[in-house]
Amino acid sequence: MDDLREKYIALIAGAGDEAALEDLRVQAVGKKGEISLQMRELGKMTPEERQVAGPKLNALKDEINSALAAKKEALADAALDERLRGEWLDVTLPVRPVRQGSIHPISQVTEEVTAIFAELGFSVAEGPQVDSDWYNFDALNIPGHHPARAEMDTFYMHRATGDNRPPHVLRTHTSPVQIRTMEKTGAPIRIIAPGRVYRADYDQTHTPMFHQVEGLAIDKDISMANLKWVLEEFVKAYFEVDEVELRFRASHFPFTEPSAEVDIRCSWEGGQLKVGEGDDWLEILGSGMVHPKVLQNAGVDPNEWQGFAFGMGIDRIAMLKYGIPDLRAFFDSDLRWLRHYGFAALDTPNLHGGLSR
């Protein structure tokens, strides 16, 4: 045993890498290793001999295993030291020039809209982009025969054969968020719901996926006058003008009654949009008083509560404010376009410091 100890302690100390160390482990304490074979001989000994040889073999095995573990750790430390010497970096050297990233106009405008409505007391609510037929249509008082429910306008999810449940859809607006939030919190409530929405359309001003923000305010004494004031304040802040004139045109939406399209007075002098002046009118959003059935579907008593809702396309108002001619360019992933229309990453929009550059 002394010979085995001296032999393997010396070999382990001289091992140059982990592969050599593993070979020594197999030779010494592996299934067919020298020490393992010695331990198998214990069965041939008398009880008195086993009482003497057994503890010594176990102690030898433990000593060899400890030496192997210590050498393995030493080799790992040496390898790490060598790697650190080869990979060191002088952080005091000048850095290579790096092109600064830009914030996408959609992200910028979403932050601008959020900042404006936060000042008006609105919080942000979110919901799933894949939603049930109930939340996307039925709860919003959209009847089964409505054109918006046709497959030429809405993306329906695949259903398994024999599944008779109503299909899920890629939400066509963020209105389902209003229903879910009213179900969760009840009234009063004041929220905006920005996010991606999906419709089967594609041209210069429409894409299959775009961005929308909707607003909802429910209380006991809310009227169209409150809606008009909120929208006026939003338009003035967003387009950064002192005065604005809105025109409400009677319209029809299943989820509001009465309903109105909202136009702003503007001019297109020199091909550039100027808000608050001129003789032209530009439609920017739809709005109205929340239909009593919508409140009822969301678990809010329409005899006690009432409120307004509105919705607008974030992509569209971004195009109007920053002079972007084609909606499809938002999704082309063209770095040249982003460097031209993008925003500095640290320019956080706020009403006090200015929304845009």
C-alpha positions, 0 to 999 in steps of 0.5 A: 500500500505504501508503494501504491500511495507513493506511486500515485501521489507522485503521478498525480502531482506531475499530471499536466492536464485533466485528461492525464489526471482522468487516466490516473483516476481510472488506473488507481480507483476505477473499476479495474484500478489497482486499488479497486483490485486490492479491495476485491482481495478483502473477500479472500482474507480472514476476518482478522486480516480484513480488520487490518487491511480494510481501513488501510485500503479505504484510507488509501482510496480516500487519500488518492481521491482527495489528491485527484480533486485537489490537482483537478482544481489546481489545473482549473485555476491555472487554466483560468489564469492563463485565459485571463492573461490572454484575454485582458483588455485595457479599458483606458484605451479609446473605444471604437466609434459606435453608431448610436441606435434610434427609437422607432417612431411608433415607440416614440409616438406611443410614449408621447401619447402615454405622457399626454394622457398620464397628465390627464389622469389616464393609466395604461391598460394592456391585454392579450393580442389573441382574444376570444370572439366574445371580447373582440365582438360580442361584448362590444355590441358588434352583431354576428352579421357585422362586416367586421366579423367577416374573414376578409377583414378579421384573422381567425385562429385555426380550430380543431375538427369538431370544436364547436366553440367560437374561434379566437381572433387576432384582435382587430382593436384594443377595445377588448382591453376596455372590457377586461379592465372594467370586469377586473376593476369596475367603475369609475375608471380612466384608462388608455389601451395602446397596442398592436391590432390586426386586420386583413388589409394592405396598401399605402395607408393600411397594413395587416398589423398596426398600432392603436390607442383607445381611451375609456373614462367611466364615471357618474357625470361624464358627458360629451363635453368632457370627451371634447375637452380631453380630445382638444387637450390631447391634440394641442399637446400632441401637435404642440400648438396653442389652439385647435378646432375640432369638428364632431361629425355624427357617425355609427359605431356599435359600441358607442351611442351617440358616436362621432368622427372627430376632425381637426382644422388644418392646412396643407400649405406646401404639402406640410400639415399645419394644425389649428389653421387653414380651411381644411379638415382632417379626420383623426379618430372616432369617439362616442359615449359608451353604449349601455350594453357594453357597460352591462356586458363588462359588469358595470351598471349602465343605470349608475355609470356612463362614460366616453371612449375614443380610438385612433391609429398610432401609426396614422398620427405618427405619419401626420406629425412627422411627415411620413408618407407611407405606412408600410415603411414602418415595417420594412426594417430599413436602417436608413429610414430609421436613421432618418426618422428615428429618435435619440434613445435618451430623449424621453417624451414629457410635457414639460421638456417637450414631446419631440425633438 
